[in-house]
Amino acid sequence: MKKFISGLIGLVILSLPVVTLAAIPANLDEAVGRIVSPLFLVLVAISIIFIIFAAYTFVTSGGDPGKTETARATLIYAIIGIIVAFLALALYNILKAL
């Protein structure tokens, strides 16, 4: 199942430039903007899915320390993913304003 999800995520990320650049952009800023916005949404959606998965794992752990630690690590990585996505969007907006 993990291989399928990883492959699906990779396929979505690799297909973003093709889908977003279907019409030829006028300049580099527009081209990067067409890639950054959908990529941001995909990253946040994936992180939210992993937060829900971590919550499910934590609730169904039944007090098992191994499952609880797995859920905690998944939650931490998902939060880091959201932070990285927002920082990437902020960096793009800062560089765009220059």
N, C-alpha and C positions, 0 to 999 in steps of 0.2 A: 504494500500500500504506500509506503514511504517513497519507493522508486517511482510509482505512478504520480504521486503529488509533486515530487521534485521534477519529473519530466514535464508535467503540465505547467508548472511555474516557469520552467526554463523556456518552454515553447511560447508562453504568453510574453515573456520578457524579450525573447528574440524576435517575435513578430511585431512588437510595438513600433519599431522604426518603419516597417513596411506599411503598416496600417495608418500611422499618423502622418507619414510623408507621401500619401497617395497623390495629393496635389503638390506641385512644386512650390516650395516656400520662396518668398521674395528675398529673404536674407538669412544669415546664420542664426540670428536671434530668434526669428520665427520658427526655424527648423528645430532648434533646441527646445523652445517652448512647447512645440507639438509633441516632443518626446517626454519632457519632464513632467508635464501635467498628468498624462495617463499613467506613467510609471509611478508617480506619487500615489495615485489612487489605488493602483494594484498593490503596492507595498503596504499601504495602510490596511487594505482589505485582507491581505494575507496575515498581517500582524493581528488583526481582530479575530480572524479564524483561529490563530494559534492561542490567543488569550482565552477564547471559548473552549478550545481543546484542553488547555491547562486547567481551567476551572472544572471541566468534566473529570479530568484525571484526578484532581485533588478531591472532588466530592466522592468519587468512586474508589478512592484509595483504601478506605476502610482502616485507616490508621497505619498502613504499611509504610515504614520509613523510606523505602526505596521509591515507591510510587509518589510519595509526597515530595521527595527531593527532585524527582523527574518533573513533576508539575511545577515546582518552584523554579527550576532551571528554564523550563519552557516559557513560563511567564516572564522571567527576567529577559530572556532573549527576544520575546515579542515586544516588550516595552522598549528595549534597545533598538529594535527594528523601527518602531514608530518614531523614536527620537531621531534616528538617522534619516528617516524619510523627511521629517520636518526640517532638519538641518540642511538637507540637500535642497529642498524647496526654498528655504530662506537664503541659502548661498546663491542659488540661481537668481532670485529676485534682487539680491544686493548687487550682483554682477550686472544684471540687466539695467539697474538704475545708474550705473557708472557711465 
